[in-house]
Amino acid sequence: MKSITGTCWCSKDYVMAYDIIIQKFWTSPIDPEENSKWVMAGVHPDFNTENGFKSKGYTFIVAGHNFAGGGKSIEHVITGLMGAGIKAVFAINFSRLQFRNAINYGLPFVTAPDMIHGCETGDLLEYFPEEGKVINHTRSVSFSCAPIPAFVREIAEAGGLSQFIRKKIADGTIADLR
C-alpha cells in the first residue's frame, strides 16, 4: 500500500454514529454513494445539506475520543464515509462496533492519539499505512500511528471482507484462514 495524500477534517470528541448519518437517512441499502449524501449531517450545520460534507473533498478525518460511538453497528456510517471520499480516520480511540465495520469494509480506522492536537481542518496530510506514519505538510510535523496489519491491508485491497472471503474461496485458499 503506497502513501495517501489529501486534506483533513478535524472533529471534536465523541462524534456519535447517530450523528455521522442521522437516523432518518438510514433508508437506503448499504450503498456508499447514497449513504455519503448525508455524512456528518448531525455533527455540524454546514454538513446538514445533501452532499454537504462530501462536497468539501476531505480525504481524512482526525478525531478525538470515541469516534463513531453510540448506538448499534450501523454499516451505513462506514460506507457513507467511504462514499464521501474518506480514505482513513485517525482518532484517539474508536467505537468497537464501528472499528470492526471499518475493517470489514477496508476503511482504515487508525489509533493516533497525538494527531488531534497537531492538525487543523484543511491541513494537507500524507499517510503511510504500512509504516504507521502521517506527515502534516501544512505544519511540518509528523505523527506515529498504528501501522495497518497485513491481514487488514489484504481485506482493504480485496474491496472488503466479503470480497476477501470470496477470493479465498475462489483461489482454494480458504483453509489458510484457520
Secondary structure, DSSP 8 states (H G I E B T S, - for coil): ---EEEEEEE--S--BHHHHS-GGGTTS-S-HHHHHTTTTTTT-GGG-STTTTGGG---EEE--SSBTBSSS--HHHHHHHHHTT--EEEES-B-HHHHHHHHHHT--EEE-TTGGGT--TT-EEEEETTTTEEEETTTTEEEE-----HHHHHHHHHTSHHHHHHHHHHHT-GGGG-
